[in-house]
Amino acid sequence: MKAVVYRKYGGPDVLSLEEMAKPQPEGDQVLVKIHAASANPLDWHFMRGTPLLMRLQSGLMKPKNIRIGSDIAGFVEAVGPDVVELKPGDQVFGDFEGSGGFAEYACGPEKSLALKPDNASFAEAAAIPIAGLTALQSLRDHGKIQAGQQVLVNGASGGVGTYAVQIAKAYEATVTGICSTRNVELARSLGADHIIDYTQVDFAKSGQTYDLILDIAGNLSLTSLNRTLKPNGMGVVVGFSSLWRVPPIALFGSRVGKQEGKSIGLMLAKIKQEDLKELRDLFAAGKIKSVIDKRYPFHETAEAIRYLETSRARGKVIIDIGDSDAMI
Ligand SMILES: NC(=O)c1ccc[n+]([C@@H]2O[C@H](COP(=O)([O-])OP(=O)(O)OC[C@H]3O[C@@H](n4cnc5c(N)ncnc54)[C@H](OP(=O)(O)O)[C@@H]3O)[C@@H](O)[C@H]2O)c1
């Protein structure tokens, strides 16, 4: 079978497509024949070995695990002896946390997978995992979203943002999306009630306040977040324009605005099967859809990552590995 591998850290040019042995599932592992994968910023963090802190996990001088890729959709081909629910032939989607999703076959734990929505193609299902889980957990678990709240999504047009706008609407919030001019119509089409074009308006100076702010673009200062949160409001920082933004938020986020009951914190998405199932149900009910910007054939995976690294993707970037349009 073919897999995308990287033997050293660097730009997309370190990725190559190589022939290797098909993995075999052990214990609670499931072997998936992959039809589609999607790219995430996490993949280029692995590929580049940045921020350096993550090398504690991925390998100090060179990657410990030479395979790359996280979000996948495909068929279960075989299961390990401890697998409980899934069986060969099931159509699944999920996340293998940067350990081999860009391949014809990959093995991962059963708890990282769920049955794919019947109404989703493999490409649409592969778009969901990291971005959808991040959006769902940011809004529901960290943001404690409630119907009728005013929710601001900064970075409404990217992988995470396109799901966040739709999930916030599914929770019956009033949603304001921040994006650039070219993405205004996209954000509106996803259900955003109000849109702020960041190239024209500085939202922090508008005087408008919000119950919940998701900073996905990761460029809002602690001061701006505090100023634009309502009393008892929650600020959830998802992305980072720079690593230097982490310490002030981690150290002072919960203290700023404490007297007014405000709280600002970082979030780290977790791969949870029950949340994959919730996303599947939202998709099946037509409450969320996958916005796919570009698709690349398997042998152009490096191009897909190169495009994602521009931070200009509108929704998700898909890598077609098998019959990714199929909706069987
Ligand atoms: N904490 C976690 O667990 C977690 C999980 C997943 C992702 N993340 C992080 O979240 C961030 C977003 O991930 P993603 O998958 O959505 O990335 P992405 O798809 O690459 O995001 C691209 C989008 O970002 C928008 N954008 C860029 N600069 C912006 C700005 N200044 N203001 C508003 N929007 C801006 C772009 O829209 P325009 O072209 O209109 O600017 C584009 O549509 C990344 O930093 C990623 O590492 C964190």
The ligand as a MOL file (V3000), in Angstrom:
LIG
                    3D

  0  0  0     0  0            999 V3000
M  V30 BEGIN CTAB
M  V30 COUNTS 48 52 0 0 0
M  V30 BEGIN ATOM
M  V30 1 N -7.0850 24.2870 19.9980 0
M  V30 2 C -7.3020 23.2410 19.2140 0
M  V30 3 O -7.5340 22.1140 19.6820 0
M  V30 4 C -7.3130 23.4330 17.7240 0
M  V30 5 C -7.9060 22.4760 16.8920 0
M  V30 6 C -7.9430 22.7220 15.5180 0
M  V30 7 C -7.3650 23.8780 15.0110 0
M  V30 8 N -6.7580 24.7430 15.8590 0 CHG=1
M  V30 9 C -6.1420 25.9770 15.3600 0
M  V30 10 O -7.2020 26.8190 14.9300 0
M  V30 11 C -6.7520 27.6430 13.8740 0
M  V30 12 C -7.7250 27.5520 12.7130 0
M  V30 13 O -7.7650 26.2310 12.2100 0
M  V30 14 P -8.5060 25.9770 10.8190 0
M  V30 15 O -8.4540 24.5150 10.5480 0
M  V30 16 O -9.8170 26.6700 10.8020 0 CHG=-1
M  V30 17 O -7.4850 26.7460 9.8580 0
M  V30 18 P -7.6790 27.2040 8.3630 0
M  V30 19 O -8.7630 26.4190 7.7120 0
M  V30 20 O -6.3270 27.1940 7.7380 0
M  V30 21 O -8.1570 28.7310 8.4960 0
M  V30 22 C -8.1540 29.5020 7.3170 0
M  V30 23 C -9.1690 30.6240 7.4750 0
M  V30 24 O -8.6910 31.5480 8.4600 0
M  V30 25 C -9.1890 32.8250 8.1080 0
M  V30 26 N -8.3650 33.8780 8.6520 0
M  V30 27 C -7.0320 34.0520 8.4700 0
M  V30 28 N -6.6290 35.1790 9.0900 0
M  V30 29 C -7.7400 35.7230 9.6790 0
M  V30 30 C -7.9810 36.8810 10.4620 0
M  V30 31 N -7.0020 37.7200 10.7680 0
M  V30 32 N -9.2310 37.0980 10.9100 0
M  V30 33 C -10.2400 36.2640 10.6150 0
M  V30 34 N -10.0880 35.1620 9.8500 0
M  V30 35 C -8.8490 34.8860 9.3960 0
M  V30 36 C -9.1030 32.8250 6.5840 0
M  V30 37 O -10.1160 33.6740 6.0930 0
M  V30 38 P -9.7480 35.0080 5.3020 0
M  V30 39 O -9.0420 34.5520 4.0490 0
M  V30 40 O -11.0840 35.6040 5.0990 0
M  V30 41 O -8.8290 35.8020 6.1870 0
M  V30 42 C -9.3820 31.3660 6.1930 0
M  V30 43 O -10.7180 31.1650 5.7440 0
M  V30 44 C -5.3240 27.1790 13.5610 0
M  V30 45 O -4.4230 28.0380 14.2530 0
M  V30 46 C -5.2600 25.7960 14.1560 0
M  V30 47 O -3.9320 25.4210 14.5190 0
M  V30 48 C -6.7150 24.5550 17.1970 0
M  V30 END ATOM
M  V30 BEGIN BOND
M  V30 1 1 1 2
M  V30 2 2 2 3
M  V30 3 1 2 4
M  V30 4 1 4 5
M  V30 5 2 4 48
M  V30 6 2 5 6
M  V30 7 1 6 7
M  V30 8 2 7 8
M  V30 9 1 8 9
M  V30 10 1 8 48
M  V30 11 1 9 10
M  V30 12 1 9 46
M  V30 13 1 10 11
M  V30 14 1 11 12
M  V30 15 1 11 44
M  V30 16 1 12 13
M  V30 17 1 13 14
M  V30 18 2 14 15
M  V30 19 1 14 16
M  V30 20 1 14 17
M  V30 21 1 17 18
M  V30 22 2 18 19
M  V30 23 1 18 20
M  V30 24 1 18 21
M  V30 25 1 21 22
M  V30 26 1 22 23
M  V30 27 1 23 24
M  V30 28 1 23 42
M  V30 29 1 24 25
M  V30 30 1 25 26
M  V30 31 1 25 36
M  V30 32 1 26 27
M  V30 33 1 26 35
M  V30 34 2 27 28
M  V30 35 1 28 29
M  V30 36 1 29 30
M  V30 37 2 29 35
M  V30 38 1 30 31
M  V30 39 2 30 32
M  V30 40 1 32 33
M  V30 41 2 33 34
M  V30 42 1 34 35
M  V30 43 1 36 37
M  V30 44 1 36 42
M  V30 45 1 37 38
M  V30 46 2 38 39
M  V30 47 1 38 40
M  V30 48 1 38 41
M  V30 49 1 42 43
M  V30 50 1 44 45
M  V30 51 1 44 46
M  V30 52 1 46 47
M  V30 END BOND
M  V30 END CTAB
M  END
